[in-house]
Amino acid sequence: MSAQEENAKRYWRANLRLLAGCLLVWFLISFGGGILFADPLNRFQLGAYPLGFWFATQGSIYGFVALIFFYAWRMRAIDRRYGVHDGEER
C-alpha cells in the first residue's frame, strides 16, 4: 500500500471517529435530554421551566448549533493534518 493510500485511510478513520462522536452528542442532546433523561432533568428549573422540557424545546437547538461549529472547527484541523485542505487559511 502506498503512503498516499495509507494517509487516505488515516484521514477517513479520523473523519469517521469525529462523525461518530458528533452523532453520539447529537443523540444525547436530542433523545437523551428531551426523552430518556427528561424526568430526572425536570427536577431542576431553568427560569420558570423544567430542565427536561427546556432541553426538548430550546436547549437542543443551541446544542446542535454548537455541534455544527465544533464539527467545522475539528474537520478543518483534520483536513490540514492530512493535507487535504483547500488552501484557504483563516
PDB file of N, CA, C and O in Angstrom:
ATOM      1  N   MET A   1       0.845  -1.174   0.000  1.00  0.00           N
ATOM      2  CA  MET A   1       0.000   0.000   0.000  1.00  0.00           C
ATOM      3  C   MET A   1       0.892   1.239   0.000  1.00  0.00           C
ATOM      4  O   MET A   1       1.863   1.312   0.754  1.00  0.00           O
ATOM      5  N   SER A   2       0.564   2.196  -0.834  1.00  0.00           N
ATOM      6  CA  SER A   2       1.381   3.405  -0.941  1.00  0.00           C
ATOM      7  C   SER A   2       1.132   4.324   0.254  1.00  0.00           C
ATOM      8  O   SER A   2       0.155   4.172   0.988  1.00  0.00           O
ATOM      9  N   ALA A   3       2.038   5.274   0.425  1.00  0.00           N
ATOM     10  CA  ALA A   3       1.921   6.236   1.519  1.00  0.00           C
ATOM     11  C   ALA A   3       0.667   7.089   1.357  1.00  0.00           C
ATOM     12  O   ALA A   3       0.025   7.460   2.340  1.00  0.00           O
ATOM     13  N   GLN A   4       0.327   7.394   0.114  1.00  0.00           N
ATOM     14  CA  GLN A   4      -0.864   8.208  -0.139  1.00  0.00           C
ATOM     15  C   GLN A   4      -2.140   7.442   0.247  1.00  0.00           C
ATOM     16  O   GLN A   4      -3.064   8.020   0.819  1.00  0.00           O
ATOM     17  N   GLU A   5      -2.182   6.167  -0.064  1.00  0.00           N
ATOM     18  CA  GLU A   5      -3.350   5.352   0.310  1.00  0.00           C
ATOM     19  C   GLU A   5      -3.459   5.213   1.818  1.00  0.00           C
ATOM     20  O   GLU A   5      -4.555   5.266   2.375  1.00  0.00           O
ATOM     21  N   GLU A   6      -2.308   5.034   2.485  1.00  0.00           N
ATOM     22  CA  GLU A   6      -2.308   4.927   3.950  1.00  0.00           C
ATOM     23  C   GLU A   6      -2.773   6.233   4.587  1.00  0.00           C
ATOM     24  O   GLU A   6      -3.530   6.225   5.558  1.00  0.00           O
ATOM     25  N   ASN A   7      -2.316   7.353   4.033  1.00  0.00           N
ATOM     26  CA  ASN A   7      -2.745   8.660   4.525  1.00  0.00           C
ATOM     27  C   ASN A   7      -4.253   8.840   4.333  1.00  0.00           C
ATOM     28  O   ASN A   7      -4.930   9.386   5.204  1.00  0.00           O
ATOM     29  N   ALA A   8      -4.775   8.385   3.198  1.00  0.00           N
ATOM     30  CA  ALA A   8      -6.215   8.488   2.933  1.00  0.00           C
ATOM     31  C   ALA A   8      -7.005   7.633   3.927  1.00  0.00           C
ATOM     32  O   ALA A   8      -8.075   8.045   4.376  1.00  0.00           O
ATOM     33  N   LYS A   9      -6.495   6.451   4.276  1.00  0.00           N
ATOM     34  CA  LYS A   9      -7.178   5.604   5.255  1.00  0.00           C
ATOM     35  C   LYS A   9      -7.185   6.244   6.637  1.00  0.00           C
ATOM     36  O   LYS A   9      -8.198   6.217   7.336  1.00  0.00           O
ATOM     37  N   ARG A  10      -6.041   6.825   7.030  1.00  0.00           N
ATOM     38  CA  ARG A  10      -5.984   7.500   8.343  1.00  0.00           C
ATOM     39  C   ARG A  10      -6.925   8.701   8.369  1.00  0.00           C
ATOM     40  O   ARG A  10      -7.593   8.949   9.373  1.00  0.00           O
ATOM     41  N   TYR A  11      -6.977   9.443   7.267  1.00  0.00           N
ATOM     42  CA  TYR A  11      -7.881  10.593   7.170  1.00  0.00           C
ATOM     43  C   TYR A  11      -9.333  10.140   7.316  1.00  0.00           C
ATOM     44  O   TYR A  11     -10.111  10.753   8.049  1.00  0.00           O
ATOM     45  N   TRP A  12      -9.688   9.078   6.623  1.00  0.00           N
ATOM     46  CA  TRP A  12     -11.060   8.587   6.675  1.00  0.00           C
ATOM     47  C   TRP A  12     -11.410   8.085   8.071  1.00  0.00           C
ATOM     48  O   TRP A  12     -12.522   8.308   8.549  1.00  0.00           O
ATOM     49  N   ARG A  13     -10.455   7.398   8.738  1.00  0.00           N
ATOM     50  CA  ARG A  13     -10.689   6.938  10.115  1.00  0.00           C
ATOM     51  C   ARG A  13     -10.918   8.113  11.058  1.00  0.00           C
ATOM     52  O   ARG A  13     -11.819   8.078  11.897  1.00  0.00           O
ATOM     53  N   ALA A  14     -10.096   9.158  10.916  1.00  0.00           N
ATOM     54  CA  ALA A  14     -10.260  10.352  11.760  1.00  0.00           C
ATOM     55  C   ALA A  14     -11.605  11.012  11.491  1.00  0.00           C
ATOM     56  O   ALA A  14     -12.272  11.474  12.416  1.00  0.00           O
ATOM     57  N   ASN A  15     -11.999  11.057  10.224  1.00  0.00           N
ATOM     58  CA  ASN A  15     -13.275  11.642   9.834  1.00  0.00           C
ATOM     59  C   ASN A  15     -14.430  10.853  10.458  1.00  0.00           C
ATOM     60  O   ASN A  15     -15.353  11.447  11.014  1.00  0.00           O
ATOM     61  N   LEU A  16     -14.385   9.531  10.372  1.00  0.00           N
ATOM     62  CA  LEU A  16     -15.448   8.691  10.937  1.00  0.00           C
ATOM     63  C   LEU A  16     -15.488   8.768  12.463  1.00  0.00           C
ATOM     64  O   LEU A  16     -16.565   8.742  13.059  1.00  0.00           O
ATOM     65  N   ARG A  17     -14.315   8.864  13.095  1.00  0.00           N
ATOM     66  CA  ARG A  17     -14.264   8.992  14.553  1.00  0.00           C
ATOM     67  C   ARG A  17     -14.939  10.297  14.990  1.00  0.00           C
ATOM     68  O   ARG A  17     -15.711  10.311  15.949  1.00  0.00           O
ATOM     69  N   LEU A  18     -14.645  11.380  14.288  1.00  0.00           N
ATOM     70  CA  LEU A  18     -15.276  12.662  14.593  1.00  0.00           C
ATOM     71  C   LEU A  18     -16.785  12.589  14.372  1.00  0.00           C
ATOM     72  O   LEU A  18     -17.565  13.064  15.196  1.00  0.00           O
ATOM     73  N   LEU A  19     -17.182  11.997  13.268  1.00  0.00           N
ATOM     74  CA  LEU A  19     -18.603  11.868  12.955  1.00  0.00           C
ATOM     75  C   LEU A  19     -19.331  11.036  14.006  1.00  0.00           C
ATOM     76  O   LEU A  19     -20.432  11.392  14.424  1.00  0.00           O
ATOM     77  N   ALA A  20     -18.724   9.930  14.436  1.00  0.00           N
ATOM     78  CA  ALA A  20     -19.340   9.086  15.463  1.00  0.00           C
ATOM     79  C   ALA A  20     -19.484   9.844  16.778  1.00  0.00           C
ATOM     80  O   ALA A  20     -20.506   9.730  17.454  1.00  0.00           O
ATOM     81  N   GLY A  21     -18.472  10.609  17.137  1.00  0.00           N
ATOM     82  CA  GLY A  21     -18.558  11.413  18.359  1.00  0.00           C
ATOM     83  C   GLY A  21     -19.652  12.463  18.280  1.00  0.00           C
ATOM     84  O   GLY A  21     -20.397  12.668  19.238  1.00  0.00           O
ATOM     85  N   CYS A  22     -19.743  13.128  17.131  1.00  0.00           N
ATOM     86  CA  CYS A  22     -20.790  14.149  16.951  1.00  0.00           C
ATOM     87  C   CYS A  22     -22.183  13.522  16.977  1.00  0.00           C
ATOM     88  O   CYS A  22     -23.115  14.104  17.532  1.00  0.00           O
ATOM     89  N   LEU A  23     -22.325  12.345  16.382  1.00  0.00           N
ATOM     90  CA  LEU A  23     -23.624  11.670  16.406  1.00  0.00           C
ATOM     91  C   LEU A  23     -24.001  11.238  17.822  1.00  0.00           C
ATOM     92  O   LEU A  23     -25.172  11.287  18.197  1.00  0.00           O
ATOM     93  N   LEU A  24     -23.016  10.817  18.603  1.00  0.00           N
ATOM     94  CA  LEU A  24     -23.285  10.450  19.993  1.00  0.00           C
ATOM     95  C   LEU A  24     -23.765  11.662  20.784  1.00  0.00           C
ATOM     96  O   LEU A  24     -24.737  11.573  21.534  1.00  0.00           O
ATOM     97  N   VAL A  25     -23.086  12.787  20.617  1.00  0.00           N
ATOM     98  CA  VAL A  25     -23.504  14.014  21.299  1.00  0.00           C
ATOM     99  C   VAL A  25     -24.892  14.432  20.830  1.00  0.00           C
ATOM    100  O   VAL A  25     -25.733  14.822  21.640  1.00  0.00           O
ATOM    101  N   TRP A  26     -25.133  14.351  19.522  1.00  0.00           N
ATOM    102  CA  TRP A  26     -26.456  14.680  18.978  1.00  0.00           C
ATOM    103  C   TRP A  26     -27.529  13.808  19.623  1.00  0.00           C
ATOM    104  O   TRP A  26     -28.583  14.308  20.017  1.00  0.00           O
ATOM    105  N   PHE A  27     -27.263  12.505  19.730  1.00  0.00           N
ATOM    106  CA  PHE A  27     -28.224  11.583  20.334  1.00  0.00           C
ATOM    107  C   PHE A  27     -28.467  11.939  21.797  1.00  0.00           C
ATOM    108  O   PHE A  27     -29.614  11.971  22.245  1.00  0.00           O
ATOM    109  N   LEU A  28     -27.400  12.206  22.543  1.00  0.00           N
ATOM    110  CA  LEU A  28     -27.560  12.532  23.959  1.00  0.00           C
ATOM    111  C   LEU A  28     -28.339  13.824  24.158  1.00  0.00           C
ATOM    112  O   LEU A  28     -29.145  13.934  25.082  1.00  0.00           O
ATOM    113  N   ILE A  29     -28.098  14.799  23.292  1.00  0.00           N
ATOM    114  CA  ILE A  29     -28.813  16.074  23.417  1.00  0.00           C
ATOM    115  C   ILE A  29     -30.284  15.902  23.056  1.00  0.00           C
ATOM    116  O   ILE A  29     -31.163  16.318  23.811  1.00  0.00           O
ATOM    117  N   SER A  30     -30.551  15.293  21.909  1.00  0.00           N
ATOM    118  CA  SER A  30     -31.937  15.239  21.427  1.00  0.00           C
ATOM    119  C   SER A  30     -32.745  14.154  22.123  1.00  0.00           C
ATOM    120  O   SER A  30     -33.749  14.450  22.771  1.00  0.00           O
ATOM    121  N   PHE A  31     -32.329  12.931  22.000  1.00  0.00           N
ATOM    122  CA  PHE A  31     -33.096  11.822  22.550  1.00  0.00           C
ATOM    123  C   PHE A  31     -32.902  11.718  24.060  1.00  0.00           C
ATOM    124  O   PHE A  31     -33.856  11.513  24.810  1.00  0.00           O
ATOM    125  N   GLY A  32     -31.651  11.864  24.489  1.00  0.00           N
ATOM    126  CA  GLY A  32     -31.363  11.757  25.918  1.00  0.00           C
ATOM    127  C   GLY A  32     -31.943  12.900  26.722  1.00  0.00           C
ATOM    128  O   GLY A  32     -32.693  12.678  27.672  1.00  0.00           O
ATOM    129  N   GLY A  33     -31.597  14.137  26.344  1.00  0.00           N
ATOM    130  CA  GLY A  33     -32.052  15.296  27.101  1.00  0.00           C
ATOM    131  C   GLY A  33     -33.545  15.529  27.027  1.00  0.00           C
ATOM    132  O   GLY A  33     -34.151  15.981  27.998  1.00  0.00           O
ATOM    133  N   GLY A  34     -34.143  15.227  25.890  1.00  0.00           N
ATOM    134  CA  GLY A  34     -35.560  15.510  25.709  1.00  0.00           C
ATOM    135  C   GLY A  34     -36.482  14.363  26.072  1.00  0.00           C
ATOM    136  O   GLY A  34     -37.657  14.590  26.362  1.00  0.00           O
ATOM    137  N   ILE A  35     -35.971  13.109  26.065  1.00  0.00           N
ATOM    138  CA  ILE A  35     -36.851  11.957  26.290  1.00  0.00           C
ATOM    139  C   ILE A  35     -36.345  11.064  27.412  1.00  0.00           C
ATOM    140  O   ILE A  35     -37.027  10.894  28.423  1.00  0.00           O
ATOM    141  N   LEU A  36     -35.142  10.483  27.244  1.00  0.00           N
ATOM    142  CA  LEU A  36     -34.657   9.495  28.202  1.00  0.00           C
ATOM    143  C   LEU A  36     -34.412  10.067  29.589  1.00  0.00           C
ATOM    144  O   LEU A  36     -34.797   9.460  30.589  1.00  0.00           O
ATOM    145  N   PHE A  37     -33.781  11.221  29.655  1.00  0.00           N
ATOM    146  CA  PHE A  37     -33.432  11.810  30.942  1.00  0.00           C
ATOM    147  C   PHE A  37     -34.347  12.968  31.320  1.00  0.00           C
ATOM    148  O   PHE A  37     -33.996  13.775  32.181  1.00  0.00           O
ATOM    149  N   ALA A  38     -35.510  13.059  30.693  1.00  0.00           N
ATOM    150  CA  ALA A  38     -36.413  14.190  30.944  1.00  0.00           C
ATOM    151  C   ALA A  38     -36.896  14.217  32.395  1.00  0.00           C
ATOM    152  O   ALA A  38     -36.903  15.279  33.018  1.00  0.00           O
ATOM    153  N   ASP A  39     -37.296  13.075  32.936  1.00  0.00           N
ATOM    154  CA  ASP A  39     -37.804  13.067  34.311  1.00  0.00           C
ATOM    155  C   ASP A  39     -36.750  13.497  35.326  1.00  0.00           C
ATOM    156  O   ASP A  39     -37.039  14.353  36.163  1.00  0.00           O
ATOM    157  N   PRO A  40     -35.525  12.934  35.286  1.00  0.00           N
ATOM    158  CA  PRO A  40     -34.518  13.430  36.232  1.00  0.00           C
ATOM    159  C   PRO A  40     -34.161  14.898  36.005  1.00  0.00           C
ATOM    160  O   PRO A  40     -33.932  15.638  36.962  1.00  0.00           O
ATOM    161  N   LEU A  41     -34.113  15.316  34.747  1.00  0.00           N
ATOM    162  CA  LEU A  41     -33.783  16.716  34.463  1.00  0.00           C
ATOM    163  C   LEU A  41     -34.894  17.660  34.903  1.00  0.00           C
ATOM    164  O   LEU A  41     -34.630  18.815  35.238  1.00  0.00           O
ATOM    165  N   ASN A  42     -36.137  17.177  34.904  1.00  0.00           N
ATOM    166  CA  ASN A  42     -37.263  18.032  35.284  1.00  0.00           C
ATOM    167  C   ASN A  42     -37.256  18.390  36.766  1.00  0.00           C
ATOM    168  O   ASN A  42     -38.027  19.249  37.192  1.00  0.00           O
ATOM    169  N   ARG A  43     -36.413  17.757  37.548  1.00  0.00           N
ATOM    170  CA  ARG A  43     -36.281  18.145  38.960  1.00  0.00           C
ATOM    171  C   ARG A  43     -35.603  19.500  39.095  1.00  0.00           C
ATOM    172  O   ARG A  43     -35.690  20.138  40.144  1.00  0.00           O
ATOM    173  N   PHE A  44     -34.931  19.940  38.042  1.00  0.00           N
ATOM    174  CA  PHE A  44     -34.243  21.228  38.050  1.00  0.00           C
ATOM    175  C   PHE A  44     -35.015  22.212  37.180  1.00  0.00           C
ATOM    176  O   PHE A  44     -35.692  21.818  36.230  1.00  0.00           O
ATOM    177  N   GLN A  45     -34.909  23.462  37.505  1.00  0.00           N
ATOM    178  CA  GLN A  45     -35.603  24.511  36.760  1.00  0.00           C
ATOM    179  C   GLN A  45     -34.583  25.381  36.028  1.00  0.00           C
ATOM    180  O   GLN A  45     -33.492  25.637  36.537  1.00  0.00           O
ATOM    181  N   LEU A  46     -34.943  25.821  34.855  1.00  0.00           N
ATOM    182  CA  LEU A  46     -34.181  26.831  34.129  1.00  0.00           C
ATOM    183  C   LEU A  46     -35.159  27.965  33.881  1.00  0.00           C
ATOM    184  O   LEU A  46     -35.994  27.902  32.979  1.00  0.00           O
ATOM    185  N   GLY A  47     -35.043  28.982  34.680  1.00  0.00           N
ATOM    186  CA  GLY A  47     -36.058  30.025  34.667  1.00  0.00           C
ATOM    187  C   GLY A  47     -37.326  29.455  35.260  1.00  0.00           C
ATOM    188  O   GLY A  47     -37.311  28.944  36.380  1.00  0.00           O
ATOM    189  N   ALA A  48     -38.420  29.533  34.532  1.00  0.00           N
ATOM    190  CA  ALA A  48     -39.702  29.022  35.021  1.00  0.00           C
ATOM    191  C   ALA A  48     -40.025  27.644  34.454  1.00  0.00           C
ATOM    192  O   ALA A  48     -41.118  27.125  34.681  1.00  0.00           O
ATOM    193  N   TYR A  49     -39.090  27.045  33.720  1.00  0.00           N
ATOM    194  CA  TYR A  49     -39.388  25.799  33.018  1.00  0.00           C
ATOM    195  C   TYR A  49     -38.562  24.643  33.557  1.00  0.00           C
ATOM    196  O   TYR A  49     -37.415  24.838  33.958  1.00  0.00           O
ATOM    197  N   PRO A  50     -39.124  23.451  33.571  1.00  0.00           N
ATOM    198  CA  PRO A  50     -38.338  22.267  33.933  1.00  0.00           C
ATOM    199  C   PRO A  50     -37.224  22.048  32.913  1.00  0.00           C
ATOM    200  O   PRO A  50     -37.414  22.271  31.717  1.00  0.00           O
ATOM    201  N   LEU A  51     -36.068  21.614  33.390  1.00  0.00           N
ATOM    202  CA  LEU A  51     -34.895  21.496  32.527  1.00  0.00           C
ATOM    203  C   LEU A  51     -35.110  20.488  31.396  1.00  0.00           C
ATOM    204  O   LEU A  51     -34.634  20.718  30.285  1.00  0.00           O
ATOM    205  N   GLY A  52     -35.805  19.393  31.644  1.00  0.00           N
ATOM    206  CA  GLY A  52     -36.072  18.414  30.581  1.00  0.00           C
ATOM    207  C   GLY A  52     -36.914  19.013  29.473  1.00  0.00           C
ATOM    208  O   GLY A  52     -36.660  18.770  28.293  1.00  0.00           O
ATOM    209  N   PHE A  53     -37.909  19.792  29.844  1.00  0.00           N
ATOM    210  CA  PHE A  53     -38.742  20.471  28.849  1.00  0.00           C
ATOM    211  C   PHE A  53     -37.905  21.477  28.059  1.00  0.00           C
ATOM    212  O   PHE A  53     -38.040  21.588  26.841  1.00  0.00           O
ATOM    213  N   TRP A  54     -37.035  22.210  28.768  1.00  0.00           N
ATOM    214  CA  TRP A  54     -36.195  23.195  28.105  1.00  0.00           C
ATOM    215  C   TRP A  54     -35.273  22.527  27.092  1.00  0.00           C
ATOM    216  O   TRP A  54     -35.104  23.039  25.986  1.00  0.00           O
ATOM    217  N   PHE A  55     -34.672  21.388  27.452  1.00  0.00           N
ATOM    218  CA  PHE A  55     -33.818  20.668  26.505  1.00  0.00           C
ATOM    219  C   PHE A  55     -34.607  20.224  25.286  1.00  0.00           C
ATOM    220  O   PHE A  55     -34.111  20.310  24.163  1.00  0.00           O
ATOM    221  N   ALA A  56     -35.809  19.759  25.489  1.00  0.00           N
ATOM    222  CA  ALA A  56     -36.620  19.265  24.368  1.00  0.00           C
ATOM    223  C   ALA A  56     -37.025  20.398  23.430  1.00  0.00           C
ATOM    224  O   ALA A  56     -37.190  20.172  22.231  1.00  0.00           O
ATOM    225  N   THR A  57     -37.188  21.604  23.952  1.00  0.00           N
ATOM    226  CA  THR A  57     -37.686  22.689  23.110  1.00  0.00           C
ATOM    227  C   THR A  57     -36.601  23.653  22.643  1.00  0.00           C
ATOM    228  O   THR A  57     -36.546  23.983  21.459  1.00  0.00           O
ATOM    229  N   GLN A  58     -35.742  24.108  23.544  1.00  0.00           N
ATOM    230  CA  GLN A  58     -34.766  25.139  23.199  1.00  0.00           C
ATOM    231  C   GLN A  58     -33.324  24.656  23.277  1.00  0.00           C
ATOM    232  O   GLN A  58     -32.516  24.970  22.403  1.00  0.00           O
ATOM    233  N   GLY A  59     -33.002  23.908  24.298  1.00  0.00           N
ATOM    234  CA  GLY A  59     -31.619  23.510  24.540  1.00  0.00           C
ATOM    235  C   GLY A  59     -31.029  22.686  23.424  1.00  0.00           C
ATOM    236  O   GLY A  59     -29.848  22.818  23.104  1.00  0.00           O
ATOM    237  N   SER A  60     -31.836  21.842  22.833  1.00  0.00           N
ATOM    238  CA  SER A  60     -31.307  21.009  21.748  1.00  0.00           C
ATOM    239  C   SER A  60     -30.901  21.863  20.551  1.00  0.00           C
ATOM    240  O   SER A  60     -29.929  21.538  19.869  1.00  0.00           O
ATOM    241  N   ILE A  61     -31.611  22.925  20.289  1.00  0.00           N
ATOM    242  CA  ILE A  61     -31.253  23.810  19.175  1.00  0.00           C
ATOM    243  C   ILE A  61     -29.892  24.447  19.428  1.00  0.00           C
ATOM    244  O   ILE A  61     -29.047  24.481  18.534  1.00  0.00           O
ATOM    245  N   TYR A  62     -29.673  24.954  20.648  1.00  0.00           N
ATOM    246  CA  TYR A  62     -28.370  25.540  20.990  1.00  0.00           C
ATOM    247  C   TYR A  62     -27.270  24.491  20.888  1.00  0.00           C
ATOM    248  O   TYR A  62     -26.179  24.771  20.393  1.00  0.00           O
ATOM    249  N   GLY A  63     -27.561  23.293  21.356  1.00  0.00           N
ATOM    250  CA  GLY A  63     -26.581  22.217  21.276  1.00  0.00           C
ATOM    251  C   GLY A  63     -26.231  21.860  19.847  1.00  0.00           C
ATOM    252  O   GLY A  63     -25.065  21.619  19.537  1.00  0.00           O
ATOM    253  N   PHE A  64     -27.224  21.823  18.971  1.00  0.00           N
ATOM    254  CA  PHE A  64     -26.982  21.479  17.572  1.00  0.00           C
ATOM    255  C   PHE A  64     -26.156  22.550  16.871  1.00  0.00           C
ATOM    256  O   PHE A  64     -25.270  22.228  16.080  1.00  0.00           O
ATOM    257  N   VAL A  65     -26.434  23.806  17.151  1.00  0.00           N
ATOM    258  CA  VAL A  65     -25.656  24.893  16.548  1.00  0.00           C
ATOM    259  C   VAL A  65     -24.209  24.823  17.029  1.00  0.00           C
ATOM    260  O   VAL A  65     -23.282  24.988  16.237  1.00  0.00           O
ATOM    261  N   ALA A  66     -24.014  24.578  18.325  1.00  0.00           N
ATOM    262  CA  ALA A  66     -22.656  24.423  18.851  1.00  0.00           C
ATOM    263  C   ALA A  66     -21.965  23.224  18.215  1.00  0.00           C
ATOM    264  O   ALA A  66     -20.768  23.275  17.932  1.00  0.00           O
ATOM    265  N   LEU A  67     -22.702  22.161  17.991  1.00  0.00           N
ATOM    266  CA  LEU A  67     -22.148  20.963  17.371  1.00  0.00           C
ATOM    267  C   LEU A  67     -21.706  21.230  15.932  1.00  0.00           C
ATOM    268  O   LEU A  67     -20.690  20.693  15.490  1.00  0.00           O
ATOM    269  N   ILE A  68     -22.447  22.042  15.207  1.00  0.00           N
ATOM    270  CA  ILE A  68     -22.074  22.403  13.841  1.00  0.00           C
ATOM    271  C   ILE A  68     -20.749  23.158  13.828  1.00  0.00           C
ATOM    272  O   ILE A  68     -19.871  22.861  13.017  1.00  0.00           O
ATOM    273  N   PHE A  69     -20.602  24.137  14.728  1.00  0.00           N
ATOM    274  CA  PHE A  69     -19.354  24.894  14.788  1.00  0.00           C
ATOM    275  C   PHE A  69     -18.189  24.011  15.231  1.00  0.00           C
ATOM    276  O   PHE A  69     -17.084  24.133  14.701  1.00  0.00           O
ATOM    277  N   PHE A  70     -18.424  23.132  16.191  1.00  0.00           N
ATOM    278  CA  PHE A  70     -17.377  22.213  16.633  1.00  0.00           C
ATOM    279  C   PHE A  70     -16.939  21.300  15.489  1.00  0.00           C
ATOM    280  O   PHE A  70     -15.742  21.100  15.278  1.00  0.00           O
ATOM    281  N   TYR A  71     -17.893  20.751  14.757  1.00  0.00           N
ATOM    282  CA  TYR A  71     -17.567  19.862  13.635  1.00  0.00           C
ATOM    283  C   TYR A  71     -16.737  20.593  12.581  1.00  0.00           C
ATOM    284  O   TYR A  71     -15.746  20.051  12.091  1.00  0.00           O
ATOM    285  N   ALA A  72     -17.127  21.803  12.231  1.00  0.00           N
ATOM    286  CA  ALA A  72     -16.389  22.570  11.219  1.00  0.00           C
ATOM    287  C   ALA A  72     -14.970  22.861  11.700  1.00  0.00           C
ATOM    288  O   ALA A  72     -14.022  22.761  10.921  1.00  0.00           O
ATOM    289  N   TRP A  73     -14.815  23.216  12.963  1.00  0.00           N
ATOM    290  CA  TRP A  73     -13.503  23.520  13.525  1.00  0.00           C
ATOM    291  C   TRP A  73     -12.609  22.283  13.516  1.00  0.00           C
ATOM    292  O   TRP A  73     -11.455  22.357  13.096  1.00  0.00           O
ATOM    293  N   ARG A  74     -13.134  21.145  13.979  1.00  0.00           N
ATOM    294  CA  ARG A  74     -12.345  19.909  14.033  1.00  0.00           C
ATOM    295  C   ARG A  74     -12.051  19.376  12.632  1.00  0.00           C
ATOM    296  O   ARG A  74     -10.950  18.885  12.382  1.00  0.00           O
ATOM    297  N   MET A  75     -13.011  19.464  11.720  1.00  0.00           N
ATOM    298  CA  MET A  75     -12.807  18.969  10.367  1.00  0.00           C
ATOM    299  C   MET A  75     -11.729  19.779   9.666  1.00  0.00           C
ATOM    300  O   MET A  75     -10.927  19.226   8.914  1.00  0.00           O
ATOM    301  N   ARG A  76     -11.705  21.081   9.905  1.00  0.00           N
ATOM    302  CA  ARG A  76     -10.650  21.911   9.315  1.00  0.00           C
ATOM    303  C   ARG A  76      -9.287  21.468   9.824  1.00  0.00           C
ATOM    304  O   ARG A  76      -8.328  21.404   9.055  1.00  0.00           O
ATOM    305  N   ALA A  77      -9.194  21.159  11.128  1.00  0.00           N
ATOM    306  CA  ALA A  77      -7.920  20.694  11.686  1.00  0.00           C
ATOM    307  C   ALA A  77      -7.529  19.333  11.102  1.00  0.00           C
ATOM    308  O   ALA A  77      -6.357  19.111  10.799  1.00  0.00           O
ATOM    309  N   ILE A  78      -8.477  18.436  10.944  1.00  0.00           N
ATOM    310  CA  ILE A  78      -8.192  17.123  10.362  1.00  0.00           C
ATOM    311  C   ILE A  78      -7.757  17.273   8.904  1.00  0.00           C
ATOM    312  O   ILE A  78      -6.808  16.620   8.469  1.00  0.00           O
ATOM    313  N   ASP A  79      -8.441  18.123   8.154  1.00  0.00           N
ATOM    314  CA  ASP A  79      -8.066  18.368   6.758  1.00  0.00           C
ATOM    315  C   ASP A  79      -6.627  18.861   6.657  1.00  0.00           C
ATOM    316  O   ASP A  79      -5.872  18.410   5.795  1.00  0.00           O
ATOM    317  N   ARG A  80      -6.250  19.777   7.527  1.00  0.00           N
ATOM    318  CA  ARG A  80      -4.878  20.310   7.497  1.00  0.00           C
ATOM    319  C   ARG A  80      -3.873  19.238   7.892  1.00  0.00           C
ATOM    320  O   ARG A  80      -2.807  19.128   7.287  1.00  0.00           O
ATOM    321  N   ARG A  81      -4.213  18.448   8.906  1.00  0.00           N
ATOM    322  CA  ARG A  81      -3.285  17.418   9.372  1.00  0.00           C
ATOM    323  C   ARG A  81      -2.960  16.415   8.269  1.00  0.00           C
ATOM    324  O   ARG A  81      -1.822  15.961   8.148  1.00  0.00           O
ATOM    325  N   TYR A  82      -3.960  16.076   7.472  1.00  0.00           N
ATOM    326  CA  TYR A  82      -3.746  15.073   6.430  1.00  0.00           C
ATOM    327  C   TYR A  82      -3.523  15.678   5.043  1.00  0.00           C
ATOM    328  O   TYR A  82      -3.471  14.954   4.049  1.00  0.00           O
ATOM    329  N   GLY A  83      -3.392  16.999   4.977  1.00  0.00           N
ATOM    330  CA  GLY A  83      -3.031  17.651   3.734  1.00  0.00           C
ATOM    331  C   GLY A  83      -4.117  17.663   2.678  1.00  0.00           C
ATOM    332  O   GLY A  83      -3.813  17.631   1.486  1.00  0.00           O
ATOM    333  N   VAL A  84      -5.366  17.709   3.083  1.00  0.00           N
ATOM    334  CA  VAL A  84      -6.457  17.734   2.110  1.00  0.00           C
ATOM    335  C   VAL A  84      -7.277  19.028   2.192  1.00  0.00           C
ATOM    336  O   VAL A  84      -8.359  19.120   1.612  1.00  0.00           O
ATOM    337  N   HIS A  85      -6.756  20.023   2.913  1.00  0.00           N
ATOM    338  CA  HIS A  85      -7.474  21.295   2.992  1.00  0.00           C
ATOM    339  C   HIS A  85      -7.421  22.016   1.658  1.00  0.00           C
ATOM    340  O   HIS A  85      -6.592  21.705   0.803  1.00  0.00           O
ATOM    341  N   ASP A  86      -8.308  22.977   1.489  1.00  0.00           N
ATOM    342  CA  ASP A  86      -8.415  23.652   0.208  1.00  0.00           C
ATOM    343  C   ASP A  86      -7.427  24.800   0.042  1.00  0.00           C
ATOM    344  O   ASP A  86      -7.472  25.517  -0.957  1.00  0.00           O
ATOM    345  N   GLY A  87      -6.547  24.978   1.003  1.00  0.00           N
ATOM    346  CA  GLY A  87      -5.544  26.028   0.897  1.00  0.00           C
ATOM    347  C   GLY A  87      -6.001  27.367   1.432  1.00  0.00           C
ATOM    348  O   GLY A  87      -5.211  28.306   1.521  1.00  0.00           O
ATOM    349  N   GLU A  88      -7.257  27.461   1.786  1.00  0.00           N
ATOM    350  CA  GLU A  88      -7.790  28.715   2.322  1.00  0.00           C
ATOM    351  C   GLU A  88      -7.424  28.807   3.795  1.00  0.00           C
ATOM    352  O   GLU A  88      -7.868  27.985   4.597  1.00  0.00           O
ATOM    353  N   GLU A  89      -6.624  29.795   4.157  1.00  0.00           N
ATOM    354  CA  GLU A  89      -6.216  29.994   5.550  1.00  0.00           C
ATOM    355  C   GLU A  89      -7.035  31.114   6.161  1.00  0.00           C
ATOM    356  O   GLU A  89      -7.241  32.158   5.542  1.00  0.00           O
ATOM    357  N   ARG A  90      -7.493  30.892   7.362  1.00  0.00           N
ATOM    358  CA  ARG A  90      -8.272  31.929   8.061  1.00  0.00           C
ATOM    359  C   ARG A  90      -7.635  32.233   9.378  1.00  0.00           C
ATOM    360  O   ARG A  90      -8.132  33.076  10.124  1.00  0.00           O
TER     361      ARG A  90
END
